[in-house]
Structure formats: structure tokens, C-alpha cells
Amino acid sequence: MTSTRHRPTVAVVDAGAIARNTARLRTAAGDGAHVCAVVKADGYGHGLVTAARAALAGGATWLAVALVEEGEALRAAGVDAPVLVLSEPPPAAAGALLAARLTPTVYRPEFLTALEDAHAAADPDAAPVAVHVKLDTGMTRVGVAPADRDALLARLATSERLDVEGVQTHLARADELDVPTTAEQLARFRAGLDAVRDVGLTPRLVHVANSAATLHHTPAWRAAVAAVPDAAPLVRTGIALYGLDAGPQVTAAAHGLEPALRLVSAVSHVRHVDAGTPVSYGHRWSAPAAGWLATVPIGYADGVPRGLTGRLDVLHRGRRRPVVGTVTMDQVLVWCGDDEPAHGDEVVLLGTQAGPEGEGRIGLEEWAERLDTITYELATGISARVPRVVVGADQADAAAPAAQDPEPSRASGEGR
Ligand SMILES: *Cc1c(COP(=O)(O)O)cnc(C)c1O
């Protein structure tokens, strides 16, 4: 990305909101719980390093990523906190993972061997490397299957190079509050924790909860985690850090979580058109009356899905205005009717905007509902072409709650 910005389209990321959301999640997780801030996929589109630093300032003590590459990027930016890699990379990446001081999730014997070999190759006398073993309790994606569990645990218990610091599982339906799946998975996890203890392993961290479970199933997962008396609970929260709904039943607003991203552009061209004038590709819309059209330089290549054609609103002067005609790659058209827009007027696609008649608000949840998808997909879909502008980094440091046990690592503000 070049350093000079010409187009007015930006994603404004509020680091203070991420920090405050982190502090709220830490409270929701309960006494002694660690917050592991999930910052994979460029911090759900908010910026990897921005999200990581803000969450650490808000009291997170761990970070989690999907890829070794993401962990390496955090280290290159000077982030020093423990970083969990949520799934096994290919075995050939074991050396890179260790070199970046990342904490691997493990569940296949082949990967254990690769880790042991890489660890011995780097330094034969090094202290054992911390790993977090993942039990599959019903997500059926990654993790050791119940049939293979005991052999893997026995293998770990005898390894001289691997130290089982953590045990984890992942919930498939935590955002659905009226299904029994979460309780069933927790029962299987409890049995898995018993097996972990039976082979003599002593994990210090036990983790289950994603955002939805942290906010809604706290007593249930805390009871399961308590099966390992000396371990601390940890929660792996992603979507809620960013102030977005985990699903229709798990809303950010109900928990006082603040959306951290505003998607903003400005009017780049103004036209007065006659009634019946057809607009944009395919002429799928025509002006219902004479009136004003504003062109806004943002499109599907920026992450505004073309599927929102005919059902997307924006804010202009604090009012909702419809986007009309087909969403194009780089631009959309906004119908302003009798209200003549001015070149350069701010247009908000996501977030709030004040106007003469009060404040308007559009959330990503609205896009998700209209497209029959989830906030996660749309947040991570805001493309790299949209510069992220960070605000509120100064407030992020003020968001940390009074320190519980481990002192959260601190990071100062950053650019982008
Ligand atoms: C992405 C992910 C999370 C975070 O989930 P949210 O619903 O965003 O809180 C937690 N754990 C694992 C294993 C994940 O892949």
C-alpha cells in the first residue's frame, strides 16, 4: 500500500473499542480467566497488529492466529505475548513455528514428531516446548478424534520435548442457545480431561469458549474446565472483540460491546437525472422521479458485496439513503431525491453518522441478514484495498481493568 491516499474510502478502526470490548469479555469470562484474543484473518479485517495491541491493552494475555504466517507477522511487529496457532500447520512448518516462539495446537502424531525433530534440531538441550492438545468433541473439523485420543495422550505423556501446557476443544453451535449440542460437547470434553489426568499430564490452561460461549454458556464451560483443579480457564474470543454479533441470538449490543469499525467514503460525483433515467450496469434501476444521484467510490472489490444490489443503504447527512442500480467493482450510486448532495460529502456504509435530524446507524449485521451470511464473512471480506485508519489507540491503554493475576502485556500506539 502506498503512503499517499487519494481516494476518500477508509475503514476507521477504533482501537479503544477493541480494548474496552476485551475488558468486558474478561469480566464475562469470570474470575481468573485469561482472554486469548483471536486476531486471525487480519484481526477479522480490523488489522492484525492493531487488534492484537488493542486487545492486549484491554487485558488479553494471549493471542490466537490461524496461520504460522500470521504469528510471524505479529512477532515482526514486536508483539511479544504468547500466540496460539489454532490448527496444525503442515509438518514442514514446525521449525518456523518454533523459531517465531508460537504455541502450537496439536492433534496428530505425525505433527508431534515433526515438532520434536525441529525442536531437537534447533537446540538439543532446549527446555520442552509448550503445546496445546486439541480434543474433538463434536465440531468434527480438527482435533484428535475420540478413538485416537488415548494413544495421542500417552504419546504426549512420554515426550521429553513437548510440554502439554493446554487442553482445548471447540464448540460447533455455541451461538444457538436452544440446542443441546454445547452441553453434549462439554460432557465429552470433561471425559477427555479425565483421560488427560489419567495419563499424568498437568495442563495449566484449559479452553473451550469462543465469543458466544463466553457470553452465554459461562457456568457450563467453567464447570467442565474445573475438572482440572490447578488449571486456569482461558477463552478464545474473536467476533465479540470487534463488537459484532456472533449470531442472531448472541448480539453485541446486548452485552454492551461496541462495533470497532466504520466504513466511510465520500461523494465523488453528483448528477441530476430525469424521471425514468436508467442507472448502472444492466439498467436494473431507473429514477422514480427527477432527482439527485451521488456516486460513491467503493464497490465489490472493496468488500461491499454485489449481492447487496437493491438492498443496501448508506448514511448521508445522518439519513439513510438507498444504493440504487448494480453495485459495481469500484463505485456505487446513491439516490438522494430532492436533497442535492455536494461533492466531498461524507458517506457512511458501516457505523454511525450524525446529521441535522439525529444520528443514523448501519451495522454489519444488517448486511449479514440480507445476504443470509454471518458478520465474520463480511468483516474479513473488507479488502486490502481499503486503508485501515486507526483511532483511539490512546484510549486503548485506559481500558484495562484492574490487573488480575498475570499482568497483561502492554503495547503503545501504532500507525497502521
Ligand atoms: C475462530 C476461532 C475462535 C473464535 O471464535 P469467535 O466466534 O470469533 O469468538 C475460537 N476458537 C477457534 C478454534 C477458532 O477457530
The ligand as an SDF file (V2000), in Angstrom:
LIG
                    3D

 15 15  0  0  0  0  0  0  0  0999 V2000
  -12.0140  -18.5260   15.0830 C   0  0  0  0  0  0  0  0  0  0  0  0
  -11.9530  -19.3570   16.2910 C   0  0  0  0  0  0  0  0  0  0  0  0
  -12.3380  -18.8420   17.5380 C   0  0  0  0  0  0  0  0  0  0  0  0
  -13.0030  -17.5040   17.7170 C   0  0  0  0  0  0  0  0  0  0  0  0
  -14.4080  -17.6270   17.5080 O   0  0  0  0  0  0  0  0  0  0  0  0
  -15.4050  -16.3880   17.6890 P   0  0  0  0  0  0  0  0  0  0  0  0
  -16.7410  -16.9700   17.4220 O   0  0  0  0  0  0  0  0  0  0  0  0
  -14.9980  -15.3840   16.6730 O   0  0  0  0  0  0  0  0  0  0  0  0
  -15.2330  -15.8920   19.0660 O   0  0  0  0  0  0  0  0  0  0  0  0
  -12.1070  -19.6340   18.6590 C   0  0  0  0  0  0  0  0  0  0  0  0
  -11.5530  -20.8580   18.5430 N   0  0  0  0  0  0  0  0  0  0  0  0
  -11.2110  -21.3890   17.3600 C   0  0  0  0  0  0  0  0  0  0  0  0
  -10.6390  -22.7640   17.3040 C   0  0  0  0  0  0  0  0  0  0  0  0
  -11.4200  -20.6730   16.1910 C   0  0  0  0  0  0  0  0  0  0  0  0
  -11.1060  -21.2180   15.0190 O   0  0  0  0  0  0  0  0  0  0  0  0
  1  2  1  0
  2  3  1  0
  2 14  2  0
  3  4  1  0
  3 10  2  0
  4  5  1  0
  5  6  1  0
  6  7  2  0
  6  8  1  0
  6  9  1  0
 10 11  1  0
 11 12  2  0
 12 13  1  0
 12 14  1  0
 14 15  1  0
M  END
$$$$
